Amino acid sequence: MDIGAHVSVGKGLSQAVEYAASVGCESMQIFAKSPRQWHGPPLDSASAVRFADERVAAGIRRTFTHSAYLINLASADDRIWGLSVQALADEISRARALRADGVVTHLGAHPDGESPAATGRIADAITRAFTLAHGPADPRTRLLLENTAGAGSLYGASIAAIGAVIDACPGHRESLGVCFDTCHGHASGIEVTCDAAWDRLLSDIERECGPGALGLIHANDCLHPFASRRDRHAWVGDGTIGIEGFAAMTRQPSLQGLAVITEAPGEVPVKDAENIRRLVSLRDADHAVV
């Protein structure tokens, strides 16, 4: 289990690697461009190659990018949907250039929620984005579909809904996977507080999304109560999931080869160093394997 954090690239890609190593990252996640803009300046190819080499040299075994917040693959608005397709294609291209192991994306919202119409809209957007993306298709760089806390008409609170999207993209199954966010799951009504709950969740992901679909975990505690549908991250062990939920996560045999990223609120570097320390301590503790 490679544990790390989402880190800023505000001072450049090389500085991001240095920072990640300084807080104990074994894996890392970044934005490949501004998350609050549709478009960004071109990614310098030499800088991308240098980043990939530097993170390996720093002992950071896996890297992920996170797509822009503006992307809404389920949108019923043709203009927003078209911009989202173009933006997702760009995110995939950037992730490939950075030799990332995956690019995480939210699926967006549709007036009918998790409906067949929304599923088709998302699947069509993903298919078109893969067609438009630049760079060699590398099976290592998967598009990871992130679950949501389930507020309003957001798509992806249920594992079945994410699986429906993957099923609707038969030509790209090997390039698709799941990013499971513990805070979002807990807030949406998916239990992650004990060994039995994790067993059920992992079985559900394999059944609905396919063997090996889980590509990344966002390990975030939840500030609000279970099934509240309110997305607010807390430090590991300080929220309503609690430390035992994350201890149970680290005990799952099938997760031992996975990357885990924390996205904690607060001030750097303390928030990242401390949350990584907590997760590493749980992983390295003498737990009985379930």
N, C-alpha and C positions, 0 to 999 in steps of 0.2 A: 504494500500500500504506500504510494508516493504522495506525501502530504505537502500542501503549499497554500498559496494565497493569490488573490487577484491583486496585481501590482500596477502602479502607474507607469506610463511611458512618457509622462510629461517632460522629462529631462532627456529623453532619447532611449533607444532600445538597449544600448550598451549599459547605460545607467540603471535601467530596469533589471537587467541580469545581475548587476552588482548588488542592487538593493535586495532582490529575491534571495540571493545567496547569504546576505548579511542577516536576514531574519529566519534562516533555516529552511528555505523552500527546497523540497525535493521535486516538486512540480510547480508550474506557475500558470496564471491566466492573465491576459492583457487585452486591451482594446487595440485593434490594428489600425483604427482611425477614431476620430471623435465619435462618441456614441450618441451625440445629440445633433448630428448633421447627416443629411442624405449622402453627401459627397465629401471626399477628402482628397488631399494632394496625393499624387502617385507615390507608391512605396518604392523607395530606392532599392534596386536589386542588390547592390553591393552591401548595403546596410542590412538587408534581410538575410543574406548569406552569413554575414559576420555575426548577426544575432543568433542564428541557429548554431553556429560553431561555438560561440561564447557560452551559450547556456549549457551545451554538452560539456564543455571544459569546466564549467562551474559545478558540475555534478547534478544539474537539474535535468531529470530524466525525461520529463514530458511537459509539453507546452500546449496551451489552448488559447484561442481567441474568443472574444464575446462580441456578438453582432450589435449593431446600433439599436437603441431603444425605439427609434421611429418606425422600424420595420413592423408591418402588420400584414402577414401572409394570408390572413383570413378576411381581410377587409372587403366589404361589399362595394366600396367606392373604387371605381376603376382607376382613377388617377393615383390614389394612395397605393392600391394593389400593384400597379405598374412600377411606381417608384420603389416599392418594397422588393419586387423581383430584381430590379437592377441593383439595388443596394445589397441584397443577399448574394447575388453573383459576384459583386465586388469583394464582399467579405470572404467568400470561398476562395477567390483568387489570391487575396492577401494571405490567408491562412496557408495556402499551398506554398506561396513564396517564402513564408517564414518557417516552412517545414513543421508546421504545427500538427499535433495529433488530432485536433478537432476544432471546429468552430461551433460555439453554442449559440442558439437562437431561441427567442420566444416566438410563439406562433401567432399571437395577436388576438383580435376580438372580432366577432361576427354578430350581427343583430339576433341571430337564432342560436347563439351559443355553440355548444358541441353538437352540431347538427350535421347530417350528411352533406348539406350545401357547404358548410364551413370546411368539412373534411376535404371535399373536392376542390375547393378554392385554394386551400393550403397545398395540397398535393400538386396541383397545376403550377402553383408558384414555385415550388421546390424543383419540379421537373424543368421548368423554363430557366431557373437560376443555374442549375447544373449545365444546361446547354450553353448559356452565356458566359460561364466562368472561364477565366484564362488559366493557363498553366497546366502541366501534366496531371491527370487524375491519379492521385496517390491514395491507395486504400487506407493508408495511415491517417490521412486528413479527412475524418468523417464529419458530417453535419449532425450535430447532437441537438435533439429537440428537447427543450426544457419544460418541465411541468410548471403549472401556475398555482397560485393560492386560491383561485376560483372566484375572484370578485367579479361581479357584473356579468358581462358577456364574454369574458376571456376564455380562450380555448386552451385545453390541456390540463385541467385539474385532475382528470381521471387517466389512469394508465391505459385504459381501453381506448380513449380518444387518441392518444399518441400512437398507439398500435394501429388504429384505423388509418392514420396518415401514412405510416410506413407501408401498410398493406396496399394503399392506393398509389404507391410509387414502386411498382414491381421491378422496374428497370434500374432502380438505384438502391435496392435493399442493402447491399454491401457498403454503400457510402453513407448510410443513415444509422443513427443510434439515439440513445437517450441520455440526457443529463438530468439526474434526479436531485432536486434541491430539497433538503430536509425541512427547512422552514416552510417553503411553499406546500410541501406534502402534508405536514402537520396541520397547517392552517386550513388546508382543503378537506381534512378529515381522514388522511392516511396515517395510521399509527406507525411510529418509528421509535417508541420508547422502551422496547424490550426485545429480547432475542426472538420470541415467537412472532412479533410484529415484523421484524426484519425478514424472517423466513417467509412470511406471507407476501410481503412486498416484492422480494426478489423472485418468488415463484410467479407472481402476477406479471412482472416485467418480462420474464422469459416466455410466459404463455401468450401474452398479448402482443409483444414486440419482437419476439424471436430470441433464440439462444445467442448470447454474446452481445445483445443490443445495448446493455448498460455500458456506457463509455466513460462516465465521469459522475462524481458526486459533488455537489455543492453542500458542504457541511456547515450549516448555519442554524443556530438555535433560534427560537421563535419568541418574540416579545409578547404576542397575544395568545389567547387560549386555543386549545385544540378545536378545529372545525370553525374557527371564527371567520375564515376567509379574509383575514387581514394580514398583509405581507409586511412584516417589520422584523428585520434581522436582529438577533442578540448574540453576544459572545457565547462560545461553546460552554455549555453547562450553566449558563446564567438565565436561561429562558424556560419556557414551559415544556420543552423536550427534556431538558435536564441531562446531567452528565451520564446517567446510566443508558440513555438512548444512544449516545455516541460511543460508549463502551461496548454496547451490543453491536453497533455497526462495525467496530474494529475486530470483533470476534467472528464475523461471518467469513467462513473459509473462501467463499467464491469472490470475496472483495479484496483478497490479499494482493492481487495483481493490479488493482485499479488505482487511478489517481483520485485524490480528494483535494478539493479547493475550498478554502474558507473566504467568505466575503463579509468581513466584520465591520461594523461602524466604529468610529473613533479616530484617534490620532495615530499617524504613523510615527515611528515604527512599532510602537508598543502594541497596537491592536493586532498586527500581523504576527509579531514575534510571540505574543502570549497565546493567541489562538492556535498557532502551529504547535507551540510547546504543549498545550493541553491535549491536542489530538495525538501527537507523537507519544506522549506519556501513556495515553490509553492504549495505543497500538502496541507499545513495547512492554506494557505491564504483563505480568504472568497470568493471563486469562486462560481459563479452560476453553478449548475450542468446542463450539456447539456442533 
